[in-house]
Amino acid sequence: MQIPTTARVPVLVVTNRTRIQRSVDTLLSWNPHWEVCGHAENYREAVEKILELGPHVVVLDVSALETDCTDAIHEIRRIAPTIKTVIFGRDAQRNP
């Protein structure tokens, strides 16, 4: 995906931990091409926000999932095939 220099990439941040959310928001704010378009606290809310906001990227904390990480990624890709997903968290290595 090539991004014009004036465009901002909308990013949805999914985590149920306020401190982590603030840290991710701060990290993303350092790059003028990234823009946090919304937040979700769990997987179900993330699906709703993806449909509502149409982010290009989802930053997903595995601790916010109520389902297996692989299942979540498949569902996200089903509803938004071009979305990019960044997964992080303590359990990220256990769920490919």
ZIVENSUL-V503432 format. One line per field, one symbol per residue. ss: DSSP state (H for helix, E for strand, L for the rest). phi: phi as a letter, one per 40 degrees, with the letter a starting at -180 (. if undefined). burial: b if it has 9 or more other ideal C-beta (glycine too) atoms within 8 Angstrom, else e. A space follows every 50 residues. Layout:
BEGIN
ss: ???
phi: ???
burial: ???
END
This chain:
BEGIN
ss: LLLLLLLLEEEEEELLLHHHHHHHHHHHHLLLLEEEEEEELLHHHHHHHH HHHLLLEEEEEHHHLLLLHHHHHHHHHHHLLLLEEEEELLLLLLLL
phi: .cbccccbccbbbbabbdccdcccdcdcccbccbaccibbcacccccccc cccgccbbbbcccccbbcdccccccccccadcccbbbahdcdccbc
burial: eeeeeeeebbbbbbbebeebbeebbeebeeeeebebebbbebbebbbbbb bebebbbbbbbbbbbeeebeebbebbbeebeebebebeeebbeebe
END
